[in-house]
Amino acid sequence: MSAPTSAPAQTLLRMPAWAAWLYRVNQHLSTDLFGGPRVLKLAWIINAQKLGSLPFVLLLMWGYGRWTTVAWIYLALYGSYGVCWFLKDMTFPDLSWQRRVTWGGAAAAFLLGLAPYWVLPWLLVSGRGHPPHAHEVLGVAIGLHSVGLFLMVAADAQKTFTLRVRPGLITNGMFRFVRHPNYLGEMMLYAAYALLVGHWLAWTILLVIWGVEFMPNMLAKEASLARYADWAGYRARTGALLPRVWP
């Protein structure tokens, strides 16, 4: 997952009004809430949640005494994803997450943007979810997670290293057919978790996050990239999240 840093005014003007408003609200909540000095890196908050997911799920399993096969699969997938995210941030960090935030912004970023993801394993381990018993569904979830993790890491790596040597629009590699492969990978990861949980609330949480956070970020990125001359042609031949299969 990636997000643009604070977008300039001209970029926001190129966005739909609702998306620009949500983008401004998200930026304020996660950066300057309650004001004060910006003493924390947003990346520190994100990494804490990602790395904390493995012990959090393990603690849930111990607390509820549920050591089921699906719970172990969830723990393995979610925990390994958190480690991969941390390693990614240590080796090729996304500059979007390196901005400094206030204590209030850090709290808002964690409670509103990150902690809701922990509701999913709670639903599963507490017994409120309806985990799949069919091996086919488990297989689909694991496969979806594997491909999603690859897409997210590979796209972020290509973006980071390409922009270091050649700033501008990236239209090849992972971005050849899809404009936001990193977001697609992130969504596939959490869709796999929702499949394992088997509860409507899991999907509701994901849809809210995707609509309120992911969509404004993607539109802000596209509005920023629109300044390049070859943007119109690139946009016409690609899909936002899935390859374009029609003219």
N, C-alpha and C positions, 0 to 999 in steps of 0.2 A: 504494500500500500504506500502511496505517496501523495503528497498534497503540495500545491504551490505555496510559497511563502506569501506574505501579505501582498495581495495583488494591487497594482497601481489603479488609479481611478479610471483610466481609459480602458483597462481590461474589464473592470466591473461594468462599465457602460455597454460593453459588447455582450454581456450575459443577460438572460431573461431576468426580469425584475425580482421574481421570487427566489431565484437561485443566488442572485447578488445579495439579497437581504439575508438569506440563510448563511451565506459565506461570511458576511460581516459579523453576524451573531456568533458563528462558530469560532471565528478568529478572536473576537473579544473575550468570549468565555474561556477559551483555552490559553489565552495569552495575557490578558490584562485585568481579569476579574478582581474587583476590590482594590485595584491599583497597587502602588508600592514598587519597590525595586524588583527587577527581573533577575532573580538569583539562581533559578533552576533551568536546566535544559529540558525541553519537552522530551527529548530522546531518553532521558533518565527515567521519566515517569512511564513511558511506553515499555522500555526494557524491563522495568521492575514488574509490570503486569505480565509481560510475556514470560519471563523467567519464573515468576511466581505462580504461573498456571499449573505447573507440574505438582509442586507441593500442595497447592490449593485443592486440586482434584484428589490427590492421595489422602489429604486430611478429610475430605468429604467421605471417601470410601471407608476410612478408619472410623469416622464418627458415626456413620450410618450402618457400619458393619456389612457393607455390600461389596463383595469382591467378585462380581459377575464377569463373565467373558466380555460383554459389551463395555463395561466400565473400564476394564483393563485396556481394551482397544482404544477407547476414548482417551485414556491417560497416555497411552503410547503416542497416539497421533498428535494430541494437543501439546503434550510435553515436548515432543521432538520439534514441532513447529516453533515453540517458544525458543528453543535452543538455536534453531536455524535463524530465526529473526535476530537474536542477539549476535550470532556470529556474523551475520550480514551487516549489522550496524557497526560492529568492530572493524570489519575489513573494508567495506565500501559504504560508509554512512550516507543516508539521504539528507541533503542539506536542509530539506524542509523541516526535519525534526530536530535540527540543531539550534533552533532559535531559543532564546531565553524567555522564560515566562515567570509571572508572579506566583506567590504561594496559592492565591485564589485560583489563578489559571491552571496551576498544576492539579489542584483538587478537583476543579470542574472537568479537566481532561480525563482524570481517572474515573470519577464517579459517573459522569455522563457519557463519556466516549469509550471507556475500556471495561469498567466493572460490569456493565450489562452482559458482556460476553460470558461472565462467570455464572450467570443464571442458567445457562444451558447445561453445564455439568451438574449443577445443583438439581435441576429437574430430573436428570437421568439417575443420579446416585440416590436421591431421596425417594425414588420410587414413583414420582408423579408422572414421569414420562412413560412412553410405551416403546421401548427399544425393539428393534426388529429381531425376529427369531430366524428368519429366512437367511440362509448363507448367501443367497444372491444379493440381498440388500447390503449385507456387511461387505461383500466384495465390491459392490458399486461405491460404497462410501470410502473404502480404503483407496480404490482406484482414483476416485474424484479428488481425494486429498493429495495423493501423490502427484497427479498432473497439476493441480492447483499450486502446490508448493514449488514445483519446477517453474511454472509460468511466472510466479511472483518473483522468485529469486533471479531467474535468468533475465527477465525484463528489467528489473532494477539494476542488475549488473551491467547490462548493455547500456542503459541510459547513463549511468554514472561514468563509465569509462569512455563512452563516446563523447560526452559533453566535455570531458577533460581535455580532449585533443581537437574537437571540432564542434564548437557551439552551433546550435541551430536545430532545425527540424530533423527528427530521426524517422526515416521511412522504410528502413530495411530490417532484416533480422526478425526479432520478436514483434516489431511494430509494422511489419510488412502488410499484414491483413487486418490487424486490430489496433485501434488507437490507444487502448488502455489495457494491455495484457496483464499488467501488474494488479490492477483492480479486479480483472477477471479471475486471476489466480487466487486472490484473497477471498473473493466471493465463493469460489469453488471449495476452498478450505472450510469455510464456515457452513456451507451447504452440506458438506459431508458430516459435520458435527450435528447439524439439525436432523439429518437422516438417522443418526444413531440415537438421538434423544427421543424422537417420535412424539413431540408435543407441539400444539399449535403456537404456544407462546414463544418457542424457540424461533420459529419462522417469523413471527410478528416482530420480535426484537431485531432480527437481521434486516427485515424489510424497512423498519424505521431507520436503522443506522445507514443502510444503503441509500435511502431516499434523502435523509436529512444531512448526512455527512459526505458520503461518497459522491452523490450526484452533483452537488455544488462544487466540489473539488475538481471533478472531471470537467465540468463546464467552465470553470475558471482556467484550467489548464488549456482547454481548447480556445478560449477567448484570448489567452496570451499568445498561443501559437498562431493565431490568425494574422499576426503581423508579418509572417513570412509569405513570400510571393507564391510558393508552391503549395501552400496550405489548402487552397480550394480544391486542387486536383487530388491531393492526398486524401482529403476528407471524402471526396466523391467516390473513391474506389475502395474505401475501407469501412468497416463497421466499428461502432464505439466499443462494444464488448465481444461481439461475434463477427466472424468474417462475413462480408457482404456476398450474398449468393444470387443477387438479382442486379440488373443494370442500374 
